[in-house]
Amino acid sequence: MTPQRLIAFTHGIADREGARPARSVAQRRANKSGQSGNDGRVAEERQYRGRTFNAAAELYQQARPEYPEPLYDALVEVAGIRAADRLLEVGCATGKATLSLARRGFRITSVEIGPDLAAVARRNLAAFPNVEVIGGAFETWRPPLGERFDLVFAATAWHWIDPALRYQRAFELLRPGGHLAFWSATHVLPEGGDPFFAEIQEVYEEIGEGLPAGATLPRPSAIPDDRAEIEGSGLFENVVVRHFDWEVSYSAEEYLRLLDTFSGHIAMQAWQRDRLYGEIRRRLAQRPDSRLRRHWGAVLHVGRRHDLTPAS
């Protein structure tokens, strides 16, 4: 098993490896007014996700990091959820977050748009009869008549949902007083972090996959959160934000399996991957332990459904 060590509470951000870029102020304002403001970008990304992440379903389960248990502890505490409460998950992928919450006794319905991802999730969650994985899109899925949930949550999936619809859909699917929660896992580079990622950028540049001019790996403390967007929807209140940072150690082959789950690397031409992956293997082989250290960051957001009348 890949070694993992929890570092500290800090910040997290989406990086270039399969996650969203930061939204502009204009896009955020458009989102608040009920417009997607993205000229079809979200729909295109969702289709691309279906082709890439779904195709890498088995590898996704093996290579993507586990979220730290303190994140789930904070989620349970802030949302006030208890065993046997009803949870709705948006985009479960292979069920990594689902499994951790299923072990805590929650009843979970997971909606996953990728059929291969959903199939792997069903297999991973087969030991939990109170967990159901449904194929489909969160925006259009309809629950059984009258069914509402105590928590709607998304783990590294919320940004794939159309911003013109996601908060309204979550609001509609929650019981009065229920909560929305979402977080993502992304690459961060703290002080004293592994220099490998800066060093390997010259190879990305060589194969035409370099970062934009001036871009750098973010420091954990430089990560923004989405509190303003949540509050700006007018549908959620009492928003709580918690920050997490953890470290995972990878061998060359473990790290290459991780890269094979990122859409940008999946889309590379064979010669690009051969050059990049060969250089990663060569450089790590020169290290005494043949390993690298990658830091992950996550920002947990939890908001309470805003009800005009007090929850019963």
Number of C-alpha atoms within 10 A of each C-alpha: 5 12 9 18 12 16 14 12 17 19 24 30 28 23 17 15 14 19 20 14 11 11 10 11 9 11 16 19 16 16 21 20 13 13 16 20 21 18 9 10 12 18 15 12 17 18 13 14 18 17 14 21 22 21 17 18 21 17 17 23 20 17 17 18 18 15 23 18 12 12 19 16 11 16 21 16 11 20 19 13 17 13 13 13 14 21 26 27 24 26 28 27 30 29 26 20 19 26 18 16 20 21 12 13 15 20 19 25 21 27 22 25 22 25 17 20 25 25 19 19 26 19 12 16 20 12 12 16 10 15 23 17 24 20 18 17 16 22 15 9 12 12 12 7 6 7 11 19 24 22 28 26 26 20 23 20 19 18 20 20 19 21 23 19 16 17 22 16 16 25 22 13 20 22 21 20 19 25 29 26 23 22 27 21 26 22 21 27 22 17 7 6 15 14 12 15 15 11 11 14 14 14 17 16 12 12 15 11 15 13 13 8 6 5 8 13 15 19 18 24 15 13 17 13 19 15 16 10 16 19 16 16 19 13 18 24 18 14 19 16 18 19 20 22 27 21 20 16 16 20 17 20 13 17 20 19 17 19 21 20 25 20 19 15 20 18 13 15 10 11 10 18 19 12 14 21 18 13 14 18 17 13 16 17 14 10 10 7 9 14 20 19 19 21 23 25 31 31 26 24 22 27 24 22 26 19 15 8 8 8 11 6
